[in-house]
Amino acid sequence: MKNRAEIENAVREVLSGALRRKVRDEETLVSSGLIDSLMILRLISQLEDKLGLRIATETIQPDDFDTVPLAIETVERTLIQA
């Protein structure tokens, strides 16, 4: 199982790469329109590749990725050992 620091680094790296800039913790991503549901699916796929784990998407909602801390919590909550 990946530790919190690895998950946090992966989420920050994937989000920053997708938006092509550093993302602040308090910045809203979904509600502001910076990312949409299709981009969330791409982010999940990238996170799965980067972490070598599967993320259970059945219970994920777009708002779960609205901020960096929410995205980190969502990934931690939904990880399935690959």
Secondary structure, 3 states (H helix, E strand, C coil): CCCHHHHHHHHHHHHHHHHCCCCCCCCCCCCCCCCCHHHHHHHHHHHHHHHCCEECCCCCCHHHHCCHHHHHHHHHHHEECC
